[in-house]
Structures are given as structure tokens and as C-alpha cells.
């Protein structure tokens, strides 16, 4: 879905200007050396005299006592000799002639700009300059809102603010409307703010002449001057087409349960109703949600030699494996920036053995993290899972300067995979990166509203390793295609999918590839693309070429996608070879797909989210060549994981990896990289090489890493599909919410009913904390023209200001809109 957004804050600061006819320039509350401006209601600096007029005069040169002057438009008779004279006020406007010459006003006209205010009223401190806090005596409309300064003063408006009531509609447009109140954010008092009724903020009712309503001319707008725009007897605030945020929406939001540790300076917002206890002797809490089937922990720990969020997360996964040998990392988590500016890894998942009891497993992991045996007594009864039912440890790690805050939950996989059960949602909220804050952080209410204008778009490129060891994994991707499409379709997303390979063949002389991308491949020396060492063989889909079998390219035809996957199956390629530049050729594939186009199926579409998915069991050949990693692709060679080698420094990759990260995050590309590969630092018996370079790019672009070392890739593929829905959804929230407080209302245009859908992964809405967006699942997602209102509680001061998208967290795909990151 694509959405047109309107943001509404419940914290509205408005001030009504107080005006006076008194000419005195002092007022209680002004500091020494300041004057009170009765026009603007502000204190401004009083002239000290020296800098005054052209003659370097004194304070007395600047002005005299200003009498009432009913003849504002009558020029005075001023001789050339007196025109800039000191001590003379020929036009009786309160400023001496010498002062007016310096200021640029007319000594012969008491109201130079004709705005209804004397020049001396406008230069209130008489320092012969136009200062902050003063209206400009040389301009009739100082704030440029279409109303003259004197008119604004007479109406009780602020002549220095083009939007006195702060509703987004200028004072001039509100006055020109003939009915709107520029001092009120809700002219008709119907609970719908003016800026929500007047969608384009122009003061008019759509294109309706004389505000005479018809559905055709009003479009999506309601009339800020009428409580019942269409006159049907139903107030606007009860009509679906005008559904928007109101103060009542935030009046009864769910208040979360807080667990707080003052020593470690953390608090975590959880679902109310949990049972919990602080852990004596350590800075940690344990909590249980027995009805939902999970047990959790939160605590502050000090991972040794961990300078980054990634290293801290790797330490956590190692402690989990120490507690349960044979545990497997399913996904390494996604890199985010928390609302208080800390790097974090959110949404990591480790598979534990079957037959565990959630609270017992939680205690075992907590003991490993704390370095001592712990058995917290928390209320809640659990039973062991079936021996065939693995448990999952789902976690986030927030890296602080001297510690790491870890939040982790243990849940049986059967419950985690049940879309209708609440456990999976709550566990993902805990691990999502939004619930942890400092002890002093507080919550405030906010609300956003949307109108669905079209489907959100997403274009996928699957970059597949077609080497001989990949047959089973490629078959798994093909078999998942129908389920992948179903997940996207149920979210009402307009999706397309393409297939490319990791083959790189004579890239430097390929005329279809830009020099920009060629330079990426030749940084630091010769290209890593190597010719095929034996004759009669050819590369499959070289240099980012999309599979075009049966006209596929970017397609939403699942069978065409499967046919293209077969093109890369090692068992069927014959005399063709698929190379292993399984990340870097993604840059070439995107390069070929630019510029974006709505009509060319070889190109990415405008406004479509771009997701590249790399699937491999080896290094990307480019990064391997640059880093000199040991090759393990031949029979009999031991597996190669650079992260376990002595002296491993992940930052050493940056000169070779960062240029690709920068390319993928460029405006106009803004791609997210997902991957299925051997995650470095984890045990693996299936793959031959741990894809350290690919892993770095995935983390830095906000993607999700799935572990190819699992026996079954289905769960990882499901997580990638669900994460893609979150990236493509347009329902962005302002600031960082606490998930238990989020509420959703949907106004269905087709039925004219307002619904409050449940939070559900089967049929309802869900929240993706990683990208801070609400999305919809199941057979009944919102349709075009529906309206959606989302009130919630967010951390105070969590709204990031911005000028461009580059000011916002790029890993989470935030954009800069109306001066804030969304």
C-alpha cells in the first residue's frame, strides 16, 4: 500500500497575541536594556544610542514621544535640508528624520509601507534598525502570509508568524477563506483539526466554488468551517472519509509495564500483566508471560573485547551456545540506531534444542550472561516443549559506552510460528529495539493518520550462487516461491521479483555497466573478475544481467521466477558456470535496472522499495580477493571463517566493503540487502566459507542475515518475506513508540464502517520495530481510499529533526518528511 500521510501531535503549543494601544515601551517581564513591543507582544533589545543614526547620534536622535496620528496616509512637507536632520520628526511617526534615513523609511510618510502601523510603532526600540521581534516598517507584510501587519494586529494575530495558530494553514489563507479562524486549530470545533480537514492547507474546500460542497469538488477534504460538510446529518468526525486523529484517540492508550534498574540506567517497556523480579547481585530482571508461553530477561552486562553492537551480539550468541551446545543461529539480527542514539542489533534468533522449558532455558542463558548460576523465582507455570519442538532465543543488544543492555526471550518454535498466538508478537517487540530506554526517559502521546492512495511497491532481486554445492539451497528457494508470493499479496503489496547470478565476466569492457560500478570492482587494484580457466564454458547471467527466460526480468509470475531459479541450479547449467560474486554483482544488477521506469520490466520502478537477497555458501569472490582469505571451495579443504582467525579485525574490511554500502544507500537506490549464508562466528557443517564481507553489507544496509547452515531454510525465508513487508509498508510512525500502546483504527471506504482490527499476523495489523512501521496481514488489508488512524505512546524527544534523508538512520530506511525523520 502507498499512503498519503498526515501527522498529528497531541502536544500543541499555541499562544494568542495580546495587543495594546498604549505607546509605552516597557512591560513587566522585560529585562533591563529591553523594550516591550506592543505589536508582537515580545521584548526586544533597547538601543544604546551609539549605533543609532547616520550621524552616529544619540538615543535622543532616534525617536521622540509618539502622538496618535490619524493621518497615516498624509505625507508631511519636508525640505531637502531637513530630510535627514537630527532631532526632527517631520511626519510625527515617532522616529526622527535621521533615524528614518538610516532605517530606509520615508521621513515624510508616517507609515512608509502603508500597513496601518506608524513607522515608530514598528521600530519599537527606536534604534533605527529592523530587529528580531519587530515588524518591518519598510514591508507591509513582514511575515509574508498575505495579510498586512496592521491588519494582523487588529485581528489579534502575530505579524511575525505566517501561521499564528500553528495549524499549517497561513493566516492569509484562513482569512481569505471567509470562515476559518486563524487563531484556532479547529475552527468548527468538531474535533478534527483544520489541517486535517484541509488536506492541501490552502484554506479552500477542494476546488468547490464558494465552498458549495459536492463530493466531486471536495475530493478527500472536509470543510473546517462546518461540522457536517456534506449535510447528511452525520458529523464529519463520525464519517469514514474524514477519519483522522483526535485527542480522544490518545486518551486511553495501554500503559506498558516498566522494569527499571537505576544502577544500570535502563528501563524496558513490556506488555502489562507480566510477572517479574529483579535479580539480586546482578543488574538484571527476569520476567514470565506464562499464558503466552515465553520467559524473558533484561540486564546490563559487559561483553569482553566488544567495541561494537555486532561484537556484543556475537558474545550473546556465544553465551547461548555455551548454555546449549548445538544451538544454531537462525538470523543474526538487524543493525539499528536507538531513539537515544546507541547502536544496537535487534531481532537476533538462535535455535535451541527441543524439549526445553522456557523459564529453565531462560535461567540457563541468564546464568551464562551473568557469569554465575542464577535461578530467579518468578511466578508463572511452564511445561517442557515436545522433544521435537525446538525453542528459540530471540534477542536485542544495545551497545552503550561501558556495557551492553540485553533483552532476550525464550519461546517454543511451535508458538513462535503460530500467527494467531500473541507470544511471537510480544517476543519480537521485546527484541525489536524500541522498548529499552534510560531511567529518566518518559512517554508522551502521539498519533498519525493516513489515507490509502495506492499499493506500496517493492522490487526484489535474488542473487543466487549457482556453484555445485548449492543445489539443495536453490531448490529450497524455488519451493518457497508460492509462499513468498502469498505473504506479499496478503499485505496488499505490489511486488515484482527478478533473478540474477554472481557471475562476473570481463566487467571492465561491458558497455552496459556504468563506469561508476566498474570503479567499485577495481578499487585497490585489478578487477577480481577472472576469466573461465577452461574452454567451451560460459558464465550464467554475467555482470548483473537479469534472467529474461520467457520474458521474466522483473515479474510477479511465480512460475517464471521458478524457471529462472532453475537456470542457476548447478545440476542443470551444463556447460555454463555461475560465479560467486554473490553480493558485488548486486551493484551491477541495480546499475542495469536504472534509471527507474514504470513501463520497462528490466528497470526498477519509481517509488518501489529495493531489496536484494544474496544466497551463497561461500565468500563473495571480490571481498575474498581483496582480503586474501583462504579458499575452502575445493574438496578436502577445511572450512574457512575469517572471524575465528588470530588477529581478526572486522574493520579491516571497510576499505573494500564500505564503497558498496555507500552505493546501495545512495538516494535513488536506497537498497536493503538480505542474505542467506554462513554467518561468521557461528558453527557450520554445511557451508565452506563464512561470508564476512556480505555480512558486513547486510548489517550496514539494515538487512537481515539468515543462516544457510540450518537444515531447513523455510523459517528464514518467512522472516525475510515478513521483513520485506515492513520495508515496503508506508505506515511510518513519528518518534519511537512502545509497542504495547499502539492502537489502530481503519475506516473502510467501501462499507463506510470504522473498524478496530486486532493485532494479528493471521488477519490484522502488526508493528515492525526495525523500520518503525505498521503493516497489515491476512485477507483483509486496507484498500485504496481507506483511512487509517494510529495513536500510540512514544519516548519523549525521540523525534529526530532533519533537513534531508541523509540526516536520518539509513539502515532503517527512514526518510525526511516535514523536517522530521519518519
Buried (B, 14 or more C-beta within 10 A) or exposed (E): BBBBBBBBBBEEEEEEBEBEEEBEBEBEEBEEEBBBBBBBBBBBBBBEBEEBBBBEBBBEBBBBEBEEBEEBEEEBEBEEEBBBBBEBBBBBBBBBBBBBBBBEBBBBBBBBBEBBBBBBBBBBBBBBBBBEBBBBBBBBBBBEBBBBBBBBBEBEBBBBBBBBBEBBBBBBBBBBBEBBBBBBBBBBEBBBBBBBBBBEBBBBBBEBEEBEBEEEBBBBBBBBBBBBBBEEEBBBBEBBBBBBBBBEBBEEBBEBBBBEBEEBBBBBBBBEEBBBBBBEEBBBBBBBBBEBBBBBBBBBBEBEEBEBBBBBBBBBBBBBBBBBEEBBBBBBBBBBBBBBEBBBBBBBBBBBBBBBBBBBBBBBBBBBBBEEEBEBEBEBEBEBBEEEBBBBBBBBBBBBEEBBBBBBBBBBBBBBBBBEBBBBBBBBBBBBBBBBBBEEBEBBBBBBBBBBEEBBBBBBBBBBBBBEBBBEBBBBBBBBBEBBBEBBBBBBBBBBBBBBBBBBBEBEEBEEBBEEBBEBBEEEEEBBBEEBEEEEEEBBBBBBBBBBBEEBBBBEBBEBBBBBBBBBBBEEBEEBBBBBBBBBBBBBBBBBBEEBEEEEBEBBBEEBBBBBBBBBBBBBBBBBBBBEBBBBBEEEEEBBBBBEEEEEEBEEBEEBBEBBBEBBBEEEBBBBBBBBBBBBBBBBEBBBBBBBBBBBBBBBBBBBBBBBBBEEBEBBBBBBBBBBBBBBBBBBBBBBBBBBBBBBBBBBBEEEEBBEBEBBBBBBBBBBBBBBBBBBBBEBBBBBBBBBBBBBBBBBEBBBEBEEBEBBBBBBBBBBBEEBBB
